[in-house]
């Protein structure tokens, strides 16, 4: 997300409907791309194919497995790479971005492909789909890593356009190769990979234009891994928590109950897209501006009273973000809860899923609120607190879902309880971080060195 704030502000400040749509559309794409893309492509192709592809079940399993592996493998990498790029943008050292970013792309491609291979083998994927699935994983892993950096260096409208163009091309290529050319599931996966490759190439071209021609080849990414390992761990734990309740339900709740829970959870997660888009725009514009103001005041030698005033502004801004996210999510949750029966009927789910769906709407909303708290902890550089919050969400979600299954209750009740409790814990850590922000910032400044330098200068 490095450097994207001023671009979003420029779109929002125009006051036009197109500018606002581009800003919030970019926020939705950045925050919700993995599962929206997966679900959208699968559902759209099923509607288009209408039974013409016999191995559609196996293909969908490959797509879901590959996207899940890419999310888990590249999640920590995206956080660290984007944080490294953000640091270089803040220091006005854009030449130090290109070399580590290229190495991160190689790690993302190889890591996702190698991690996807044993998963596909365990799922007994047909050999003709195996290679195409691994290639799709490599492309998706590289695309998401590029997206993490490109969302800060490229125009928001271009980011949104590249995602849209790649998605449309994915469907067209998948249809043409699978149905038109008669290649079946292999053609479907190849077409999907081609569309993601198109988005990847568009983003890479835009990033190359945003960076200087001369890059610092001596810049290394490994120090960023060592410095931000806690943030990477928090990203991994949060991403695993997205699947934790479904996996536990499969293990302890029975296949029928688990399938119902997984489907209702996937649908419920779409309810957080408006909140995620709102969070992204607000955090990257108004809140980021306040944080940068505090940093500039600290580096510029502001008085203690001025620094305390800046911390109070940050505290009020954090409260505003929490209140706004709760309002947006509450409205969406209430609307979807009231319309649960017709929505589930349209999706072919039984009426018995209504209660679980409504509870999972609350769970998804609370997990989005917890994500907002994690983002603020990233901004305040509370790395250990972010890791603790993400781990608590992961373990609580798994444990309470298992407890609900053991008590013959819907798994959704355990997941929702865990998400609500961990959202409260995360925001308690945010409050503690705000309270210690000024102290930690002052202790981190090299005052002794600067005083000695002034004495020598005199």
NUBA-922733 format. One record per residue (C-alpha): residue in one letter; residue number from 1; x, y, z. Coordinates in Angstrom, 2 decimals, always signed. Example, Ala and Ser with C-alpha at 12.3 -4.5 7.8 and 13.67 -1.06 7.14 Angstrom:
<sites>
 loke lonu       x       y       z
    a    1  +12.30   -4.50   +7.80
    s    2  +13.67   -1.06   +7.14
</sites>
This chain:
<sites>
 loke lonu       x       y       z
    x    1   +0.00   +0.00   +0.00
    x    2   +3.06   +2.22   -0.12
    x    3   +2.45   +5.70   -1.44
    x    4   -1.11   +5.12   -2.59
    x    5   -2.63   +7.63   -0.17
    x    6   -2.12  +10.76   -2.25
    x    7   -3.48   +9.02   -5.36
    x    8   -6.62   +7.95   -3.53
    x    9   -7.01  +11.43   -2.07
    x   10   -6.79  +12.93   -5.54
    x   11   -9.60  +10.66   -6.71
    x   12  -11.78  +11.32   -3.66
    x   13  -11.17  +15.08   -3.68
    x   14  -12.48  +15.35   -7.22
    x   15  -15.94  +14.76   -5.82
    x   16  -17.03  +12.95   -8.99
    x   17  -18.88   +9.68   -8.96
    x   18  -16.25   +8.09  -11.21
    x   19  -13.42   +9.13   -8.88
    x   20  -15.17   +7.80   -5.79
    x   21  -16.03   +4.57   -7.58
    x   22  -12.41   +4.10   -8.67
    x   23  -11.11   +4.75   -5.14
    x   24  -13.50   +2.38   -3.39
    x   25  -13.29   -0.15   -6.21
    x   26   -9.54   -0.23   -5.77
    x   27  -10.00   -0.70   -2.04
    x   28  -12.35   -3.62   -2.62
    x   29   -9.95   -5.19   -5.12
    x   30   -6.89   -4.83   -2.87
    x   31   -8.60   -6.11   +0.26
    x   32  -10.84   -8.82   -1.18
    x   33   -9.19   -9.96   -4.42
    x   34   -8.32  -13.61   -3.55
    x   35  -11.69  -15.03   -2.57
    x   36  -13.73  -12.70   -4.79
    x   37  -11.68  -13.69   -7.82
    x   38  -11.85  -17.39   -6.99
    x   39  -15.58  -17.43   -6.32
    x   40  -16.45  -15.12   -9.18
    x   41  -14.52  -17.09  -11.79
    x   42  -15.83  -20.46  -10.61
    x   43  -19.45  -19.38  -10.42
    x   44  -19.34  -17.49  -13.71
    x   45  -17.80  -20.39  -15.55
    x   46  -20.30  -22.86  -14.11
    x   47  -23.12  -20.67  -15.39
    x   48  -21.47  -20.38  -18.81
    x   49  -20.56  -24.05  -19.14
    x   50  -23.99  -25.39  -18.12
    x   51  -22.91  -29.00  -17.87
    x   52  -20.66  -29.02  -20.95
    x   53  -17.51  -29.75  -18.93
    x   54  -17.56  -33.21  -17.39
    x   55  -14.60  -32.74  -15.04
    x   56  -15.78  -29.39  -13.67
    x   57  -15.75  -30.72  -10.09
    x   58  -12.08  -31.69  -10.28
    x   59  -11.18  -28.40  -11.93
    x   60  -12.94  -26.36   -9.25
    x   61  -11.13  -28.36   -6.58
    x   62   -7.80  -27.56   -8.26
    x   63   -8.63  -23.83   -8.49
    x   64   -9.71  -23.58   -4.87
    x   65   -6.67  -25.53   -3.63
    x   66   -4.22  -23.48   -5.70
    x   67   -5.70  -20.15   -4.65
    x   68   -5.70  -21.22   -0.99
    x   69   -2.04  -22.26   -1.23
    x   70   -1.15  -18.97   -2.93
    x   71   -2.89  -17.03   -0.17
    x   72   -0.99  -18.85   +2.55
    x   73   +2.41  -18.85   +0.84
    x   74   +2.43  -15.27   -0.42
    x   75   +0.54  -13.62   +2.45
    x   76   +3.63  -13.08   +4.64
    x   77   +5.70  -12.24   +1.57
    x   78   +3.23   -9.56   +0.48
    x   79   +3.29   -7.89   +3.90
    x   80   +7.08   -7.82   +4.05
    x   81   +7.61   -6.73   +0.44
    x   82   +4.99   -3.99   +0.64
    x   83   +6.43   -2.79   +3.97
    x   84   +9.91   -2.68   +2.43
    x   85   +8.55   -0.70   -0.52
    x   86   +6.69   +1.63   +1.85
    x   87   +9.91   +2.32   +3.76
    x   88  +11.76   +3.14   +0.54
    x   89   +8.96   +5.46   -0.61
    x   90   +8.96   +7.25   +2.74
    x   91  +12.75   +7.64   +2.57
    x   92  +12.52   +8.78   -1.09
    x   93  +14.80   +5.91   -2.14
    x   94  +12.72   +4.44   -4.97
    x   95  +15.82   +2.91   -6.52
    x   96  +15.92   +0.40   -3.66
    x   97  +12.57   -1.20   -4.57
    x   98  +13.17   -2.93   -7.91
    x   99  +15.89   -5.48   -7.03
    x  100  +14.25   -6.90   -3.87
    x  101  +10.89   -6.89   -5.63
    x  102  +12.24   -9.03   -8.49
    x  103  +13.64  -11.54   -6.02
    x  104  +10.34  -11.62   -4.17
    x  105   +8.55  -12.45   -7.42
    x  106  +10.82  -15.44   -7.97
    x  107  +10.20  -16.64   -4.40
    x  108   +6.44  -16.20   -4.83
    x  109   +6.33  -18.14   -8.10
    x  110   +8.54  -21.03   -7.00
    x  111   +7.13  -21.15   -3.47
    x  112   +3.51  -21.33   -4.60
    x  113   +4.18  -23.89   -7.34
    x  114   +6.22  -26.14   -5.04
    x  115   +3.73  -25.86   -2.18
    x  116   +0.78  -26.54   -4.49
    x  117   +2.32  -29.75   -5.87
    x  118   +1.94  -31.93   -2.72
    x  119   -1.51  -30.50   -2.04
    x  120   -2.71  -31.42   -5.54
    x  121   -1.12  -34.86   -5.16
    x  122   -2.93  -35.40   -1.85
    x  123   -6.22  -34.47   -3.53
    x  124   -5.54  -37.11   -6.24
    x  125   -5.79  -34.57   -9.04
    x  126   -5.71  -36.17  -12.51
    x  127   -2.23  -35.98  -14.11
    x  128   -3.46  -33.85  -17.01
    x  129   -4.60  -31.17  -14.55
    x  130   -1.60  -31.39  -12.23
    x  131   +0.89  -29.36  -14.26
    x  132   -1.66  -26.74  -15.27
    x  133   -2.65  -26.33  -11.62
    x  134   +0.97  -25.80  -10.53
    x  135   +1.49  -23.23  -13.29
    x  136   -1.70  -21.44  -12.28
    x  137   -0.41  -21.33   -8.69
    x  138   +2.90  -19.81   -9.79
    x  139   +1.16  -17.11  -11.83
    x  140   -1.35  -16.29   -9.08
    x  141   +1.36  -16.13   -6.40
    x  142   +3.42  -13.72   -8.51
    x  143   +0.35  -11.66   -9.39
    x  144   -0.73  -11.18   -5.79
    x  145   +2.80  -10.23   -4.73
    x  146   +2.95   -7.71   -7.56
    x  147   -0.48   -6.46   -6.55
    x  148   +0.73   -5.76   -2.99
    x  149   +3.43   -3.42   -4.31
    x  150   +1.61   -2.13   -7.38
    x  151   -1.37   -0.98   -5.34
    x  152   +0.93   +1.66   -3.86
    x  153   +2.98   +2.64   -6.87
    x  154   +0.37   +2.53   -9.65
    x  155   -2.72   +4.59  -10.30
    x  156   -5.77   +3.19   -8.46
    x  157   -7.79   +3.32  -11.66
    x  158   -5.09   +1.35  -13.48
    x  159   -4.95   -1.25  -10.69
    x  160   -8.70   -1.71  -10.86
    x  161   -8.65   -1.81  -14.65
    x  162   -5.90   -4.42  -14.75
    x  163   -7.83   -6.68  -12.38
    x  164  -11.02   -6.25  -14.39
    x  165   -9.28   -6.84  -17.72
    x  166   -7.54   -9.95  -16.42
    x  167  -10.76  -11.34  -14.98
    x  168  -12.68  -10.85  -18.23
    x  169   -9.86  -12.36  -20.27
    x  170   -9.72  -15.32  -17.84
    x  171  -13.36  -16.16  -18.50
    x  172  -13.04  -15.67  -22.26
    x  173   -9.85  -17.74  -22.50
    x  174  -11.20  -20.47  -20.21
    x  175  -14.37  -20.72  -22.28
    x  176  -12.49  -20.70  -25.59
    x  177   -9.95  -23.34  -24.60
    x  178  -12.18  -25.59  -22.50
    x  179  -15.37  -25.55  -24.58
    x  180  -14.43  -24.02  -27.94
    x  181  -11.16  -25.89  -28.45
    x  182  -12.37  -28.97  -26.58
    x  183   -9.43  -29.07  -24.16
    x  184  -11.68  -29.64  -21.14
    x  185  -10.33  -29.02  -17.67
    x  186   -6.78  -28.42  -18.89
    x  187   -8.04  -25.64  -21.16
    x  188  -10.04  -24.15  -18.30
    x  189   -6.97  -23.94  -16.05
    x  190   -4.78  -22.67  -18.90
    x  191   -7.28  -19.95  -19.77
    x  192   -7.58  -18.91  -16.14
    x  193   -3.78  -18.72  -15.86
    x  194   -3.61  -16.65  -19.06
    x  195   -5.96  -14.03  -17.60
    x  196   -3.99  -13.79  -14.37
    x  197   -0.78  -13.53  -16.40
    x  198   -2.30  -10.62  -18.30
    x  199   -3.00   -8.76  -15.04
    x  200   +0.51   -9.58  -13.81
    x  201   +2.13   -8.16  -16.95
    x  202   +0.02   -4.99  -16.83
    x  203   +0.97   -4.36  -13.20
    x  204   +4.66   -5.05  -13.85
    x  205   +4.71   -2.57  -16.73
    x  206   +3.07   +0.11  -14.58
    x  207   +5.46   -0.52  -11.67
    x  208   +8.47   -0.27  -13.97
    x  209   +7.26   +3.14  -15.17
    x  210   +6.82   +4.33  -11.57
    x  211  +10.36   +3.36  -10.55
    x  212  +13.59   +5.10  -11.65
    x  213  +15.65   +3.60  -14.47
    x  214  +18.64   +3.12  -12.19
    x  215  +18.02   +0.63   -9.39
    x  216  +20.17   -0.20   -6.40
    x  217  +21.13   -3.82   -7.08
    x  218  +22.87   -4.02   -3.71
    x  219  +19.53   -3.60   -1.90
    x  220  +18.54   -6.84   -0.17
    x  221  +15.17   -8.18   +0.96
    x  222  +16.55  -10.53   +3.63
    x  223  +17.05   -7.74   +6.22
    x  224  +13.38   -6.82   +5.79
    x  225  +12.43  -10.46   +6.49
    x  226  +14.44  -10.40   +9.70
    x  227  +13.04   -7.03  +10.76
    x  228   +9.40   -7.71   +9.92
    x  229   +9.19  -11.42  +10.69
    x  230   +6.45  -10.76  +13.27
    x  231   +4.32   -8.97  +10.68
    x  232   +4.79  -11.87   +8.27
    x  233   +3.76  -14.29  +11.00
    x  234   +0.68  -12.21  +11.75
    x  235   -0.30  -12.24   +8.07
    x  236   +0.12  -16.03   +7.88
    x  237   -1.89  -16.62  +11.07
    x  238   -4.71  -14.35   +9.88
    x  239   -4.88  -16.04   +6.48
    x  240   -4.96  -19.51   +8.07
    x  241   -7.76  -18.33  +10.36
    x  242   -9.91  -17.72   +7.26
    x  243  -10.00  -21.50   +6.71
    x  244   -9.66  -22.70  +10.30
    x  245  -13.37  -23.07  +11.13
    x  246  -14.12  -24.89   +7.87
    x  247  -11.26  -27.34   +8.42
    x  248  -12.31  -28.01  +12.01
    x  249  -15.92  -28.49  +10.91
    x  250  -14.79  -31.08   +8.35
    x  251  -12.83  -32.90  +11.05
    x  252  -15.38  -32.88  +13.88
    x  253  -18.77  -31.87  +12.49
    x  254  -19.44  -34.40   +9.76
    x  255  -19.27  -33.94   +6.00
    x  256  -22.81  -32.65   +5.51
    x  257  -22.61  -30.08   +8.29
    x  258  -19.12  -29.03   +7.20
    x  259  -20.15  -28.58   +3.57
    x  260  -23.09  -26.44   +4.60
    x  261  -20.89  -24.38   +6.90
    x  262  -18.19  -23.87   +4.26
    x  263  -20.68  -22.75   +1.61
    x  264  -22.54  -20.40   +3.95
    x  265  -19.23  -18.98   +5.17
    x  266  -18.02  -18.30   +1.62
    x  267  -21.25  -16.45   +0.83
    x  268  -21.19  -14.54   +4.13
    x  269  -17.68  -13.27   +3.46
    x  270  -18.97  -11.21   +0.55
    x  271  -20.76   -9.05   +3.12
    x  272  -17.48   -7.51   +4.27
    x  273  -16.44   -6.16   +0.85
    x  274  -18.07   -2.70   +1.38
    x  275  -16.44   -2.44   +4.81
    x  276  -13.03   -3.49   +3.50
    x  277  -13.24   -0.94   +0.67
    x  278  -14.21   +1.82   +3.13
    x  279  -11.42   +0.79   +5.50
    x  280   -8.82   +0.82   +2.77
    x  281   -9.65   +4.30   +1.50
    x  282   -9.97   +5.83   +4.96
    x  283   -6.80   +4.23   +6.34
    x  284   -4.71   +5.09   +3.30
    x  285   -5.85   +8.72   +3.15
    x  286   -7.01  +10.39   +6.35
    x  287   -5.39   +8.04   +8.85
    x  288   -2.11   +7.75   +6.92
    x  289   -1.95  +11.54   +6.74
    x  290   -2.22  +11.75  +10.55
    x  291   +0.46   +9.10  +11.05
    x  292   +2.85  +10.82   +8.66
    x  293   +2.18  +14.12  +10.43
    x  294   +3.17  +12.56  +13.74
    x  295   +6.36  +11.12  +12.19
    x  296   +7.32  +14.45  +10.63
    x  297   +6.71  +16.24  +13.92
    x  298   +8.88  +13.71  +15.73
    x  299  +11.69  +13.98  +13.21
    x  300  +11.38  +17.75  +13.02
    x  301  +12.02  +18.32  +16.72
    x  302   +8.46  +19.17  +17.83
    x  303   +7.83  +19.95  +21.49
    x  304   +6.45  +17.34  +23.85
    x  305   +3.07  +19.09  +23.97
    x  306   +2.89  +19.08  +20.17
    x  307   +3.68  +15.38  +20.06
    x  308   +1.02  +14.65  +22.68
    x  309   -1.50  +16.60  +20.62
    x  310   -0.57  +14.49  +17.57
    x  311   -1.13  +11.29  +19.54
    x  312   -4.57  +12.54  +20.63
    x  313   -5.41  +13.21  +16.98
    x  314   -4.38   +9.65  +16.12
    x  315   -6.51   +8.31  +18.97
    x  316   -9.57  +10.20  +17.72
    x  317   -8.90   +9.03  +14.17
    x  318   -8.66   +5.42  +15.32
    x  319  -11.97   +5.74  +17.13
    x  320  -13.53   +7.25  +14.03
    x  321  -12.29   +4.35  +11.91
    x  322  -13.71   +1.80  +14.33
    x  323  -17.05   +3.57  +14.55
    x  324  -17.29   +3.96  +10.78
    x  325  -16.39   +0.35  +10.06
    x  326  -18.98   -0.86  +12.59
    x  327  -21.66   +1.33  +11.01
    x  328  -20.93   +0.17   +7.46
    x  329  -20.72   -3.49   +8.44
    x  330  -23.82   -3.35  +10.65
    x  331  -25.91   -1.97   +7.80
    x  332  -24.74   -4.63   +5.34
    x  333  -25.10   -7.44   +7.88
    x  334  -28.62   -6.39   +8.83
    x  335  -29.73   -6.10   +5.20
    x  336  -28.34   -9.52   +4.26
    x  337  -29.68  -11.14   +7.42
    x  338  -33.19   -9.97   +6.60
    x  339  -32.84  -11.20   +3.02
    x  340  -31.18  -14.48   +4.00
    x  341  -33.97  -16.83   +2.87
    x  342  -34.31  -15.59   -0.73
    x  343  -30.52  -15.31   -1.11
    x  344  -29.90  -18.87   +0.06
    x  345  -32.80  -20.16   -2.03
    x  346  -31.24  -18.49   -5.07
    x  347  -27.94  -20.22   -4.31
    x  348  -29.63  -23.58   -3.89
    x  349  -28.97  -23.89   -0.15
    x  350  -31.57  -25.44   +2.19
    x  351  -33.62  -23.38   +4.61
    x  352  -31.75  -25.04   +7.48
    x  353  -28.72  -22.95   +6.53
    x  354  -30.45  -19.64   +7.33
    x  355  -29.41  -19.58  +10.99
    x  356  -25.81  -20.51  +10.23
    x  357  -25.66  -17.92   +7.47
    x  358  -26.90  -15.15   +9.75
    x  359  -24.42  -16.11  +12.46
    x  360  -21.61  -16.29   +9.91
    x  361  -22.49  -12.78   +8.75
    x  362  -21.66  -11.63  +12.27
    x  363  -18.48  -13.74  +12.28
    x  364  -17.27  -12.26   +8.99
    x  365  -18.03   -8.74  +10.16
    x  366  -16.16   -9.20  +13.42
    x  367  -13.17  -10.68  +11.61
    x  368  -13.12   -7.62   +9.33
    x  369  -13.14   -5.39  +12.41
    x  370  -10.23   -7.42  +13.80
    x  371   -8.41   -6.92  +10.48
    x  372   -8.81   -3.16  +10.81
    x  373   -7.22   -3.36  +14.25
    x  374   -4.33   -5.41  +12.83
    x  375   -3.74   -2.77  +10.15
    x  376   -3.55   -0.05  +12.79
    x  377   -1.09   -2.15  +14.78
    x  378   +1.02   -2.37  +11.60
    x  379   +0.94   +1.42  +11.33
    x  380   +1.93   +1.87  +14.97
    x  381   +4.74   -0.68  +14.44
    x  382   +3.36   -2.91  +17.19
    x  383   +4.63   -6.05  +15.51
    x  384   +4.47   -8.40  +18.49
    x  385   +0.96   -7.24  +19.36
    x  386   -0.13   -7.84  +15.76
    x  387   +1.27  -11.36  +15.89
    x  388   -0.43  -12.08  +19.22
    x  389   -3.77  -10.77  +17.93
    x  390   -3.59  -12.89  +14.76
    x  391   -2.56  -16.02  +16.65
    x  392   -5.35  -15.53  +19.18
    x  393   -7.85  -15.29  +16.32
    x  394   -6.51  -18.47  +14.71
    x  395   -6.45  -20.61  +17.84
    x  396   -9.71  -19.26  +19.25
    x  397  -11.53  -19.86  +15.99
    x  398  -10.27  -23.44  +15.79
    x  399  -10.91  -24.22  +19.46
    x  400  -14.39  -22.69  +19.72
    x  401  -15.52  -24.23  +16.44
    x  402  -14.39  -27.63  +17.71
    x  403  -16.20  -26.99  +20.99
    x  404  -19.41  -26.12  +19.13
    x  405  -19.16  -29.32  +17.08
    x  406  -18.57  -31.37  +20.26
    x  407  -21.69  -29.81  +21.84
    x  408  -23.76  -30.64  +18.71
    x  409  -24.17  -26.93  +17.97
    x  410  -23.71  -25.27  +14.57
    x  411  -19.99  -24.61  +13.90
    x  412  -20.94  -21.04  +13.01
    x  413  -21.65  -20.26  +16.68
    x  414  -18.10  -21.14  +17.68
    x  415  -16.58  -19.17  +14.80
    x  416  -18.69  -16.08  +15.52
    x  417  -17.87  -16.15  +19.24
    x  418  -14.15  -16.43  +18.50
    x  419  -14.21  -13.59  +15.96
    x  420  -16.10  -11.26  +18.29
    x  421  -13.81  -11.99  +21.23
    x  422  -10.64  -11.59  +19.18
    x  423  -11.87   -8.35  +17.63
    x  424  -12.23   -7.00  +21.16
    x  425   -8.75   -8.27  +22.07
    x  426   -7.22   -6.73  +18.95
    x  427   -8.72   -3.32  +19.66
    x  428   -7.60   -3.56  +23.26
    x  429   -4.08   -3.99  +21.90
    x  430   -4.63   -1.00  +19.61
    x  431   -5.53   +1.10  +22.63
    x  432   -2.45   -0.09  +24.46
    x  433   -0.34   +0.71  +21.41
    x  434   -1.70   +4.24  +21.28
    x  435   -0.90   +4.70  +24.94
    x  436   +2.71   +3.63  +24.40
    x  437   +3.16   +5.29  +21.01
    x  438   +4.83   +8.47  +22.22
    x  439   +7.04   +6.68  +24.75
    x  440   +8.26   +4.11  +22.22
    x  441   +8.83   +6.77  +19.57
    x  442  +10.90   +8.91  +21.92
    x  443  +12.94   +5.96  +23.16
    x  444  +13.69   +5.00  +19.58
    x  445  +15.22   +8.34  +18.65
    x  446  +19.06   +8.61  +18.66
    x  447  +19.09  +11.71  +20.86
    x  448  +22.51  +11.02  +22.35
    x  449  +24.13  +10.70  +18.95
    x  450  +22.48  +13.89  +17.72
    x  451  +23.57  +15.87  +20.78
    x  452  +27.18  +14.73  +20.34
    x  453  +27.03  +15.68  +16.66
    x  454  +25.80  +19.17  +17.57
    x  455  +28.58  +19.60  +20.12
    x  456  +31.20  +18.57  +17.55
    x  457  +29.66  +20.95  +15.00
    x  458  +29.89  +23.85  +17.45
</sites>
